[in-house]
Amino acid sequence: MKLPKINKKNWLEIIFLGILFVFSWWLMWHTFNYKDGVIYIATKAWSDFAAHLPLIRSFSWGKNFPPEYPLFPGEPIRYHFLFYFLVGMLEKIGLPLDWALNLPSVFGFWSLLVIIYLLAKLFFNKKSVAFLAVLFFLFNGSLSFLEFFKQHPLSFNTPKEIITNNTFPSFGPYDGKIVSAFWNLNIFTNQRHLGASYFLVLSIIYLLLKAVKLNKKLKPWQILLMGFIFGIMPFFHKAAFLITGPILLSLFLYLPKLRRPIFIIGLIATFLALPQLTYQFRGEIPLISFHPGYLIAYPLTVKKFFFYWFQNLGVSLILIPAGFLLSNKLAKKLFLAVLPLFFIGNLFQFSPEIAANHKFFNLFLIIGNMFSAWVIYKVWQKKFFGKLIAFLLIFFLVFSGIIDFFPIKNDSLGAINDAPKNPDILWIKENTPPDSIFLNSSYLYHPASLAGRKIFLGWPYFSWSAGYNTNKKDQLAKQIWTNDNKKEVCFLLRKNNIYGVILEEKSPDFPINVLFWKNNFYPSYRRKDNSLIIYEIHKNCQG
């Protein structure tokens, strides 16, 4: 078999994809690394990693099967854990924590960039369009640059202010501004499983539509592979599962040639996904409610709706429909297949936090960017003024993203001592059963969590957003910590399968009757300055 010739154009493509790999590598390692027993986390990823690291360690250093959420044990896990299970297994077999997390993160994000490039190239037959589709994905086209200029008025010093900036100009809804926090690269450095999830969704679309475009039948192994990918998504990323369903249903309706393979894919996926969904929501119905308008302030009006999305999508709000009108028949069907995602995200709520709907819009915008790129390619063909307009459009489609890039680049790293440097973590790891549950007196980066053990109630936002009833556990934890009746305390601890209690005298999160614990319980471990004490229940609650 003859190998295809590699010409100059191929080399340019290979170099571009190589640059994307280097960028993906830098992005993930820049925001998380590990050295000499110290975990380093970018400050903008600090909150998310407080949930991810306990999940990883519950698999690598702990025992978490059947899987439970280590920040809310006692119920089947509702969070999509499969990516972090893989990371935990990599650490378990000997990879350092940063390599175990960053390798899948790099390849997941890079694979997403590659599939965006290949999908745009497949539909529009232009490498320039594929290049622009990737560029528009990396650097968002929102109007957040207007917020930047409110804080930094335009001047000769503007380039320096952009390059040295370390805060996002708009981070809605968390800072009260209208432009969402979910368009910049921060969501991929924080939600490490998101890039790989989108790659899996787009890979299914690519394989299906490539077969249609080339007028070829899908091979049985391809159909099985797509069914398997779709089927594991509830454990890998529930939003990806919810996104893939409407897309496949739309392609089933629009493309008769794909009806048989999509039907088989759906059967395989249903067979695989149902046990996962049953496990995750045992005895309960997943939260789905009608919530029109996404993050738009009520009362919702047509004017508010278009203003919100113009602020968040910028000129893409015009270019995407224009690209649809100018595109070929198959590309139109692709767009119509992903368009429901925009309406679903604007109409329904699938978790306690409506902001989580951003995943629908991110995937829609990935495809939408391809149509914006197609318009720019068309405009570029129109001599001088066309090229000038195309250049201006490109500028407005990447300017906010460029501004948003530097807060990530300029971010500082927070440090956490890991075992053996942290003796608390080391003692818990070496002296307690790997499936232990500890009553904690603080939430974030708890030593038991970093040792791979479960804590009774981690930061409530994490568990609440996954659909757990955190109020009940919060009240119970406070009841135990403030009680002065040892018999009642021991009963509650045993009833909730708590192995040990970790008391921190200056707890920022719980009121604690410190004297009661010191007078009635014998410690198994105490920090040198006595600021942290561990009580094992089987040694203190006998009889």
N, C-alpha and C positions, 0 to 999 in steps of 0.2 A: 504494500500500500504506500502510495506516494504521500509525503507530507506536504501540506499547503505551503506555497512560497510566502515568505515574509518580506513584504515590500516596505517602502518608506512610510506609507500611510498606516500599515499595521503597527509599525514601530511606534508611531506617534500615539496610537491608541493604547499600546502596551505601556508606554511611558506614563500616559495619563492615569491609567488604572493603577500603576505603581505608585504614583504620587498620592492617589486616594488611599492606598494602603498605608503609606508612611503617615499621612494625616490621621487616619483612624488609629494607628499605633500611638502617635503622639497624644491624641485627644484622651484616650483611655488611661495611659500611663501618667499624663499630666494631672489627672484628677484623682488618682488613687495609686499608691505604692506602699511598699513594705521594706523596711531596712533595719537590721540589727535589733529585731524584737519590737519595733515600733511601727504602728499602723498610721499612715499618712493619708488624710482625706481632705479633698478640696472643700472649703467652707460652704460653697454653694451646693455641695452634695452631702453635707453633714447630716441633714435631717433624714434623707432617704436611706443613707447607709446605716443609720441607727436601726432600721428594720431589716435591711438586706444581710448585714453581717451575722446577726443572731440566727437567721434562717440558714445561711451557709454553714455556720459552725454547728448547728443542730444535726447536720448530716455528716460533717467531717470529724468533729470531736464528740458529738453526742450520739444518742440513739433515738431516731425519730421515725419510726415505722410501726404501724401505719402513720402517715404524716399528720402532724398537728402544727398549728401556728405557734412557734415557740414563745410568742409574746401574749398568747391567749390559749393555753393548753386546756385539754379536757373535752374538746370538740374536734371533729374532722376539719382539716385545713380547708379554708375557702380561698386562700390566696393561691394564684398560679405559681407553683414552686419548682417546676421541672428544670428551668434554667439554673436556679441556685442549687438544686440537687446535683446537677452536673458539676458546678463549681465546687461544691462540697466533696464530691467524689475525687475530683482532681487534687484537692488539698489532702484528702485522706490517703491517696497513693504516693504522696511525697512532694507535690509541687508547693512552692511557697504561696502564701495567700494571694499576693498580688499577681503572680503568674496564673494561678488557678482562676482568678476572676477576670483579669485583663485579656487573656488569650481568647476565651469565647466572646468577650465583649468586642475585641478588635475584629475578629472574623465575622461576628454578627453584623456589626455596623458596616464594615467594608463590603460584605456580601450584599447588604442593602443598597449601597452606592452602585455596585456593579449591576445588580438587577434593574435598578432605575435606568442606568445607561442602556442596557440591552433591550429593555422594554420600549423605551423611547426610540431607539434605533430600529427596532422591529416594525413599529407602526409608521414612522415617518421617513425611514430610509436615509436619514441624514445624521452623520456623526456630530455635526454642529448642533443640531436639535438635542441630541442625547447629552452632549456636553452641557448645554444650557439647562437642561432638566436637572442634572446633578447640581449645577451651580445654584439654581434657584431653590433646591432643597436645602443646601448647606447654608445659604444666606437668605433669610426670609424677606418677603416683600411687604411686610406690614408698614404702617405709618408711624411706628414708634420713634422714628427719627425726629418727629415733631416734638415729642416729649423731651428728647435729648436737647433740642435747641431751646426749649423753655428753660432748661437748667443751665445750658451753656450757649449763650447767644452767639450767633454766627460772627466770626472774626478771623483774623489771620492766625490766631492760636487754635482754631478749630481742629486741624489735623492732629496736633499734639494732644488736645483734650480727648479726641476719639481714641487714640492709641494708648493713652494712659488711664482711660476710664476703667473703673472696677465695679460699677453697678449697672444693672439693666435699666434703661430709661423707663420702661413700662413692664410691670410684672403682675398684670391683672389676673384674677380678681384680688390677689393678696395685698397689693399696695393701693387698691381703690381706683386704679386707672383702667381705661377701657381696652387697651391692647393686651392680649392674653400673654401669659408667661410661657405658653406651650409651643411657640413657633421657633424658638432658638435651640441651639445644640445642647442646652442644659438638660433637656428632657432625656437625651440619649446618654449623657454622662451619669445622670442620676438613676434612670430606669434602664439598667444595663441589658435587660431582656427585651426591650422594645425594638431595637434594631433587628435582632434576629427574628422577632415575631413578624415584623413587616416584610422581611425577606421571604419568609415562608409563604405569606399571603400572596405576594407578588410573583413568587416562583410558580404557584399554581396557575395564576392568570397567564403568565408567560408561556408555560407549557401548553395550555389549552389553546391559546390564540395563535401561537406559532404553528400548531398543527392545522388550524383553519387557514391561516395565510398561505402556508406551503401546500395546502390541499393534501395533507397526509393523515393517515389514521394513527391515533395514539397507540403505542405499544402497551400490552397488558401490564408490564412492570411499571410504566409511567402512571397508569390509572391507579394501580395499587399504591404507588408511592404517594400520589396526591391524596388518595383516600386516607392513608396513614397520617400524612402531615395534618390534614384537616381534622382527623380524629383525635390527635393528641393535644390539640390546641386548648381545651379546657384546663389541662394541667400546665401547659406551657404559657399561655396568655389568653385569658377568657375573652378579652376585647377582640383579639385576633379571630377567635372563633365566631364572635358575633358579627364581625366585619365580613368574614369569608362567606357566611351563609347567604346574605342578600346579593352579593356579587355573583355567586354561582347560580342562584335562582334567576337573576336577570340574564345571565349568559344562556341559561337553559331556555329561556323564553325567546331571546333574540337570535340564537344560532342553532337551528335544528340539527346541524351536523354534530353538535356537542351534547345533545340530549341524552344519548345512551351512556357515554362515558361519565357525564355529570351525575346521572342517576346512580351509576355504580359507585362513584366517588361518595355520593351522599349516603348510600347504604353502608359502605365500609366505615365512614365517619360516624354515622349514627350508632353502629355496633360498638365502636371504640369509645365514643364520647359519652354515651348514656351512663355507663358505670361511673365515670369520672364526675359527671354532674350530680348523679345520685349520691355519691360519697360527699361531695362538697356541700350539698344542700340537703343533707339527710333530715327528713322530717319537716323541711321548710320550703317555701316557694321563693325562688330568687326575686329580689326586688326589681320590679319594672313598673314605672309610673309615667303618666302623661305630664310632661314638663316643657311646654313650648317656650322657645326663646333662648335656651342655653343659659349664658351668663348675663343676658341683657336685662337691665333693670326694669322692674314692673312699674306701671302698667305697660305691657308690650304693645307697640304700635308698628305699623309698616315703616314709618320714618326711622324709628329707633333701630329696627331690624337692619335696614340697609346701611344706616350710619355705622352700626357696630361692625358689620362685616366689611364695609369699605375701610374702616380703620384697621381691621385685622388682616385683610387680604390685599389692600392697596389696589394697584391697577390690575391685579390678577382678577378682580371681580368683573372687569370688563374684558380682559384678554382671554380668560378661559372660555366664556361663551363664544367669543369671536373665533378662537381656535377650533372649537367644535364645529362651527359653520364652515370653516375652511378645510376641514380634515376629510379624509377618505371614509368610505362607508364602514369599514371594519373598526377604524379608530372611533367613529361616532358610537358604535355599539359598545366599545370599551368604556367610553365616557358615560353612556347611559347606564352601564352596569355599576359604576361606582357613584353615580349621582345620588342614589337613595341614601348613601351614607351621610351626605350633607343634611338631608331632611330628617333622617333618623336621629342624628345628633342634636338637631334643633327641636325635636318633638318629644323625645322620650328620655327617661333617666333610668340607668341600669345599676346604679349603686347609690349608697347614701350620699355620695359627693357628686354633684352634677358636673363639676369641673373635670371629672374623669372622662367625660364624653369627648374630650379633646382628641382622643385616639381615633375616633371616626373622622374628624376633620383633618388630622394629619395625613391619614391614608388618602383621603379624597384629594388633598392638596398635592400630594406626590404625583398623582395622575394628572391633576389640573395643571401643574407646572409644565408638563409635556406639551399641553395645548397652548399655553402662553409662549413657550419656546418656539412652537410652530408658527405662531403669528409673527414673532420677531424675525424668524427666518424669511418669511414672506415679505415683510416690510423691508428687510435688508436688501432685497433684490431691486428695489426701486431707486436706483442711482443715488445721488448725493443726499437729497432730503430724506429718502427712505433710510439710508444708513445713519443719518443724524437722529431721526426719530427712534430707530432701533436702539441706538446707543443710549438715548435718554431713557427708554423703557427698561433696558437692562440695568441702568443705574438705579432706577426707582425700585426694581425688583430685588436688588441685593444690598442697597445702602443700609437699611435697618439691620439686616443680618450681619453686615460688617461691623456696625456699631456694637451689636450684641455679642460678637465674637470676642472682643477684647476683655470684657468682664470675666470671661472664662479663662482667657490666656493670662490675665493679670491676677487671677485668684490665688489666695494664699492657702497653705495646707495646715490643717489641725492635726495634732499628734495624739495618739493613744498608746500607752504602753501595753504590750501583749505579753502573754506568758513566754518565757520565764521571767521577763523583766518586771511584770506585775505579779507579785506573790499571791494576791487574792485569786486571780485567775488560775494560777498554777496549782494552788491548793485545791480549788474546786475541781479542776480537771483531773487531778491525780487521786483525790480522796473521796469522790462521790460517784454514785452510779450514773452512767451516761444518760439515763432516761429520767433523771431527777427533775422535780419541780420545786422551785424556791419561791417563798414569799419575799418579794422585793420591797425595799423602801425608797427606791429611786427608779426612774424610768429608762433614761437613755444610756446606751453603752454600759449596761450593767455587767459587772464581772462574771456573773453566772451565765449571762447570754453569750459573752465572748468566750466562755469555756465550753459552750455547746449545750448548756443546760437550758431548761425552760423556766421562765419566770411567770408568776401568777398573773400579773397584768402589766404589760409593757405600756409605752406611751399610748393612751387611749385612741388618739387619732388614727394610728395605723390599723388597729383592730376594728374600730368603728367604720372606717372607710371600706374594710373588707366585708362588712355586714354582721359583725359580732355585736352582741348586747353588752357593751362595756359598763353601763351604769350599774348593773347588778353586781358585777365583780368589784367595781370601785367601792361600792358601799360595803361589800363583804370584807374587802381588804382593810378599810378604815375601821370596821367593827373589830377585826382581829387586833390591829395595831393599838387601838385605844382601850381595849378591854382590860380589866384588872382581876378577872376570874380565870385562874389557870385551867380549871376543869373545862370551862366553856371554850377557852382558846384551843386547848388540845383537841377537843371534839371537832371544832371547825377546821383545824389543820389536817386532821386525819380524814375527815369527810371529803376534803378537797385534794387528797393525795399529795399533800405537800411534804417533801422530804426534809427541807431545811428552811430556816428563816435567816435572812441576811439583814441585820439592823445597821443602819447608818445614823449616827447620833444627830447629825445636822442634815436630815433629809429635806430636800426642797419640795418633795411631792406628797408626803403623807404626814399627818399628825401622829406622833408615836409616844406611848407611855413608856419612856426609856427605863425608868426606875423599876417598873413592874418586871420587865424582861431581865434586867440585871439581877434582880432579887430572887427570881423564880426559875430561871433557866441557866443551865450550865453550858458554857461556850465550848465548841470544838475547835474554833479558830478565832483569833483576833489579830487585827492589824497592829503593828508596833505602837502606834499612837492611840490605840483603842477606838479609833473613829469608825471602824467597821468590825462587826462581830457576827460570827456564824453559829447558829444553834441547830443541831441535828435533832429532829423530832423524836426519832426512835430512842434517843438517849434521855429525853426530857419528859416524854409523855407516856410513861409505862403504866400498865394496869388498866 
